[in-house]
Amino acid sequence: MTRSVQALAYARPSALESSQTGQLLGLETSGGLTPRGAEPHPRFFSGFLTSPGIAARGLLAVADVASTRYYQRTLTSSLDPVVTGNGDRLRFESFSGCCGVYARLDVLQDGLDGARTGHGTTNVDVNNPLREALSRIAGDDPLHLRVGPDEMAVTTLDGPVVEKKVPLPDRWLRGFAEAQVVSAGFDLRAELPAAEAVRFLRSLPRSSGNASRGARWVVPAGKTLRPTTRPVPGAVCLPGPERLVALQRVLRHATSLRVYGPVAEGAATASAWEVVLPGMRLTLTLSPDASRGFSGEGGVLDALATDDAAADAELVSVLLAWDPRIDTADLAEQSGLTVERVRAALTRLGTAGRVGYDLADAAYFHRELPYDADRAERHNPRLVAARQLAGSGAVVLDGDVATVISGERRYQVREQGGMLSCTCQWWADYRGRRGPCKHALAVRMVRRGAPVAGGVR
C-alpha cells in the first residue's frame, strides 16, 4: 500500500481554559490555504458558541470517527480533523482509519455568535487532554471559541512547538474523495422527528468487536423507519449499523434525523445519516459494506480519465471563492461550460480535496484539504493500469466494440446506452456498481484521444 507521512505542526496544543469572561476553547491550526494563500497557522473564528455543550459533543463525535477503525480494529494513529471556514459557517470533517465512515459537523450561522467566519481550510489539533475537557462541558454556560491563534500570538509565534506525524495511505485519500462523489448521488429518503430519531438510533447495535458483514435495509413507515429484508422501493441501505455509534453523543439534543441514499436497486449501497441539532448538523456517511471502504468504489474514475475534465477543473477552480454552496448553473455561466461539464469538473476537484458535498444544501462547497490529495489520482491502481493499456497499444477499436489485450487474455468492451460493459471478472462481479474496470477505462481514453503514459500490459 502506497503511503506518505503527513506532518502537522501546531503553535501549541489545543486546550479548554478559564478566562474572566468564562471558558475559552482554543483550537490550534496547522498549515492550510486561505484566500491570502498558504498560512502556517490560519485564523478562522473568534466568538461564542450558542450551544456550547452540543458543539463539544459534536466535535467529539468527529474526533471519534477519525480515531476509529470500524473493521479489523487495531491500534492506529489518526489524522486530526479538518476545519473549513466558509464565511457563514465552520465545518469539521474526519475520515475513519478503515476508510468506511466519513463524518462532518457543520456549525451554522445560528450556532455562532461573533465576527464573520474566515475562509480557508486546515487541520485542527484535537488531543487527548482536550477530549477529556470537552467531555466535561455541561449546560450552556458561555463558551468562547477561537479557531486559530489569538491576535496577540499571531505576531509572536516563533515556530511550531507541537508536531504530529501520521501515516497517510493513498487508499485513505481516495476514500475521502469517493465519499464526496457518492454523496452527490443521494436524495433525501426519510426525515424522522426528534423522538422517533432517538428511538430508532438507540435501537441499533453498538458492537465492541468488528462491525458485522452484510447490509440491512430500512424503509420509511409513517414517522419512523422499519427494517426490511430486501431493498423494496423507497428503502435505504444501512450497512454496518454499529458504525453510527458516534451519533449517540448528540442524540438527546437532536431535533430530527434525515436519511439520504440512492435509489435501491438490489445491491448494498452507501447511505448518509444526518442529525439536525440547534444551529448545527452532524452527518455520518457509511460505505456500502463495513469490510469495504470508499476507496474501491470507483465513482471518480470516469472523470479522471478525460483531459477535458482536467482542463475544465483548472478553469472552474479559479472561479471558486470558498463558497458554502457552489451553484453549478452560475459556474457554467461564468466559465462558458455546460452544466454537465461543470459537474464533471467538480467531481475531479473532489478527488483533489478541493470541494466537498453538503447533502442538506444538495450542493458542493469549496474547501482545500491540507494534503497532497492529487496522489489519489496519480496512484489509483485502476487508472494507472488503464493508462498503461491505452499507452501500449492494447486497445483495438471496432465500432461499438473494442478488444483489449491484457497479458495473455483478450477482453471485449461494448458500449450500450453510454455505458461500457466488459467480459472481465470485475464487470461480472460488480456490473458498474464500483465504477468501470481498467479495460473499459482504457477504451474510453483511446476513444477520447486522451494522452496516456506508455507502459507494459
N, C-alpha and C positions, 0 to 999 in steps of 0.2 A: 504494500500500500504506500503510495507516494504521500509524503507529508513534509511539512516545514515546521519551524518553531515560530510562534507568534510572540513577540516581545512587547510587553505592556509596561509603561513607565508612568508612575504617578508621583505627584509632588509630595504627597503624604497619604496615609491611609484614610479612607472614608470613615466618618465617625458620627455618632449622635452625642451632642454636647449640650450642657445647660448654659443659658445666657440670661441677661437681665430681662429680656422680653419673652422668655420661655425656652423651649428646647430648639436646638438647631441641628438639622440633618444636613451634613456637608458631604455631598457625593463628589469624589475627586475624579477628574477625567484624564484620560491618556491622550495620545496624539490623534487628531482627527481633522476632517475637512469642514470648512465653513465658507460662506461667500467671499471671505477675505483670503482664502487659500488654506494651506496646511498650517495648523497651530499645534504646539506641543501640549497645551492644556486649555482647550476652548471652554468658554463660559456661556451657558445657555439660559440660566434662570436664577433669580433671587427673589423670593417672595414666600407666601404662605400656602399650604395645602388646606383646602376647605374641609376635607375629610381625612385627617392625618392617619387615624388608625386603619382605615380601609386601604389607603395608599401604601402604608407599611406592609400590610398583608399581601397586597397585590405585587409589590416589589419582591417580597419573599417568595411568592409563587413563581415568578420569573426566574429567580435565582435557583429555586428547587429544580426546575427543568434543566437549567444549564449544568447542574452538578449531578445529574442522574442518567444512568443507562437503564432503560426500561426492559431491555432484553440482554440476556447473558451478563448480568450485573457484575461489575468488577470495580475496584477502587481506581478512580481515574481523576486526573486534573480536568478542570473545566475552564472555558473561556468566559471572562466576565461579561455580563450583559452589555448590550449596545444601547446607547441612548441617542435619540434624534430630536432636535428642536425643529418644529415645523411652523413657527410663528404663532400658532394659536393652541399648541398642544405639545406635550412631551410623550415620546414613545420609547418604551423599554422593551427590547427584544432579546430572546435567547433561543438556543437550539440544543437539544439533548445530545449526549455523547454517543448514543446509539443511532442518531440521525433520523429518528422516527417521530419526534414531537417538537413542534415549533410553538413558542409562547410569545405573547406580546401584551403589555399593559399600556393602554392609551390613557394618559391623564389629560382630559379635555379642558377646554377653556373654563368650564364651570367648576372644575376641580382645582383650579389655580387662582390665587389671589396675589397679584404682584405685577411687576413690569412685564411687558410683552416678551414672550419666549423668543430666544435667539434661534438662529438657523445653523444646522450642521449636524454631524454625526461623529461619535467617538465611543470608546469603551468607558464604562464606569466601574470603579472599584467596589465590589461587594465582598468584604472579608468576613471571617467567622465572628469576630467581636461585634461587627456591625449587625450581622444577622441576629445575634443574641439580643442586642439592644432593640432592634426593630420588633422582635417578638414580644417585647415587654411594653410596647406602646399601647395604651388603652385609652378609651374615651376620645374626646375631641378637644383636648387642651391645645392651645396654639402651637403649631409646629412650623418653624421657618425652614424652607428648603432652599439649598444652594447647590446648583449643578455646575461644577467648575470652581476654580479658585476664587476667593473673595477679592474685592478690588484692591485692597492693600497688598495682598500676596502676589497679584499679577506682576507687579513691577519689581518684586524682591526675590522671586524664585531663582535659585542658583542652579537648579537641575533636579532630576528625579531622585527621590530617596527611597522609593518603593518600586521594585521591579518584579515582574512575573514573566516567566517563560513557559508557554503552553504549547504542546504539540498540536498542529493544525492539519489534519489529513485532508487531501483533496476530496475525499468522499463526504466529509463534513461540509465543505464549501458547495459541492454540487447539490447536496441535500437541502441546504439553506435556500439555494436558488430554485430548486424544484418545488419546494413548499409554496413559494410565491406564485409560481406558474400554475400549479394545481389549484390553488385557491381562486385564481381568476376565473376558473370554470365552474365555480359553485354558485348556487342560488339559495336564498332563504327557504328552508323547508318546514320549519316549525318555530313557534315562539311560545314559551311557557311563562305564565305569571310566577311571581316570587314563590308562593307556597308550593306549587307543583314542581318548580325547578329544584327547590331544596329537596323535596321528597324523592324525585327521580335520581338526582345525583348522589344522594346518600344511600340509595338502594344498590349502587354499583359496587362491585368487589374492590377491595383495597389490598391486593396481594402483596405479601412481603417478599415473594420469590420472583422468578422470571415471569414476565407477562405471558398470558395464555395465548396459544395459537388459535387461528381461526377467527372468523368475523361474526359479530352479532348484528342484527338488524332491528331497528325500531321504526314505528310508524305513528304519525300524529293521530290522536284519538281524543277529540274534544280539546280540553286544555292541557292534556298530558301526552306522554309517549307510552306506547305499549310495545312489548317485544314481539317479534315475528320471526318465524324460522326461515323465511326466504325474502328476497328483495321484491316485494309486491309494489305496485305503483304508489309513489309517494314516500316509500321507505328511505331511511338514511342508514348508512353503514356505521356501526360502532365497533371498530377494530381494536381489540385490546382495551376494554373499557376501564381497566385499572390504571391506564395511563392518564386518566382525567383526575387523578388524586390531587394534583396541585390546586384544583379549583376549590377543594374543601377549605382552604384557608380563608376564602372570602364569602362562603355560602350564606352565612347569616346576614350578610349585607346586600345580597342580590335583590334586584328589583325585577329581573326577568332573565330567561335563558333563551338565546337564539341558536338554532341549529342550522348549519349550512352543509350542502353537499351537491354532487352532480345527480343527474337522473340515474335511478337504479336500473341496471341492465343485466344483473346476474352475478358478475364477479365482484369481489370486495373492492371498495373504493376508499379514498381518503375522505375525511369529514372535518368540520370545524365547529367548536363549541364555545360560544361567547356569553360570558356572564356580564350582564349590564349592572353597573354599580353607580352610586351617586357621583356624577362628574367623571366617571371612568368606565373603561371596558377592559375585561381580561379575556383573552382568546387563546385557546389551545387548538392546534391543528394536528391531527393524527394521520400517520402514513397508513396505507391500506392493510398492513399486517404488522403486528408487533415485532416480528422477526425480520422485517424488511424495511429499511429506511427509505427516505425520499430519494436518495442519490441514484437509485436504479430505475426511476420511473420514466426517464427519457422524454419528458414533456417539452424540454427546451431544444432538443436536437435538431428539429426541422429549422428552427430559427437560426441556429448556429451554423447550419450547413450552407447558407447563402451569403454571397458577397453583398447583395442588395441590402440585406438586413444589417450587415456590418456598417455600410455607408450610411444607411438611414439612422442607425443608432447613434452614430457620431453627430449627425445633424440634430437629431432630437435632443441629445444630451446637452447641447449648447443652449437649448431653449428652456431647460428645466431650471426652476428657481426655488428649490426647496419647498415646493407646493405641498400642502397637506392633502390635496386632491388634484390629481392630474386629469385634465379634461382632454380626452383624445380628439374630440372634434376641434377644439381650439388649437391643439398642437398640429393637427392636419392643416388647418388654415394658415398657421404661421410658417409651417415647413414646406407647404406646397405638395405634401404627400397625401395619399389616400388614407382613410381611417384604418383600413386593413394593414397598410404598410407601417403606420404608426404603432399599431398593436404589436406587430412583429418586432419592431424596433424596441418597444418596451419590454418584450419578452427577452430579447437579447441583453438589454440593460439590466434586467433582473439577474441574469447569470453573472454579471459583474458586480452585483451587490449595490446597484445604483438606484433601484426602485424596489419598493415592497408593495404589498396589496392589502387594502383595507376592505374587509367584507361588509362592514356596516355602511360604508360610503360607496361600495361597489366601484372602487376606483383605485388606481395605483397612487402611491405617494413617493416623493423624491427623498432619497437618503443615500449616503455614500459610505458603505461599510468600511471600517478601518483595517482592511487587509487586502492582499492581492488576490481578489476573487477571480481575476481573469485566468488564474491557474485552472479553475474548474472547467473552462473551455479547452485550454491547451492540453490538459491531461485526461479529458474524458475518453475512456477506452474505446467506446463505440465510434466516437467521432474521429479519433486518431486512426483506428482500423479502417474506417470508411475512406479517409483521405489517402491512406496507403493503397487501398484497392483502386481508387479512381486515378491516382497518380501513376500506377504501374501498368495501366492499360488492361486491367482485369475486367472492365465493363464493356460489353458489346451491345449496342442498341439496335433494335429491330421493331420499329413502330411502338406499340403499346407494351411490348415485351422486351425485356433485357436479360442477357445472360451475364452472370458474374462468376468468374473463376477464382476460387479461394482455396489454395492448397491443391489437393487432388480432386476437389469436388466442383461441380457446376450447379449454380442455383438460378432459378427462373424468377425474375421480378416482373410483376404485371401491374399495370395501372388501371384501376377501375373507380370511376367516380371521384377522382382526385386523390385516392388512397393507393399506396403501393403495398402489394402483398408479395410474399416470398415463399419459396419452397423449403426454407431452412427450419431448423428446430425451434429457433427463437420465435418465429412467426407462428408455428404450430402451437407453441405453449401459450403465447400471450395475445396473438392476433391484434397487435397495435395498442393493447391496453397499457404497455410500458414503453411506448414510443417506437420508432422504426428500428429495424435491425441494421447492422452495418452494411449489408448488401443493398438494402433499399436506400440508405443514405448515400452510398457511393453512386448509385444510379441517379439520384436527384442532383448530386454535384455535377456529374458529367452532362446531364441534360441542360442544366442551367449555365454550363460553361464556367463554373467556379474554379479558380486556380487552386491546385492542391499540391501538397508535398509528395514527391515520389517516394516509393518505398517498396518493401517486399510484400508478397501476398501472404 
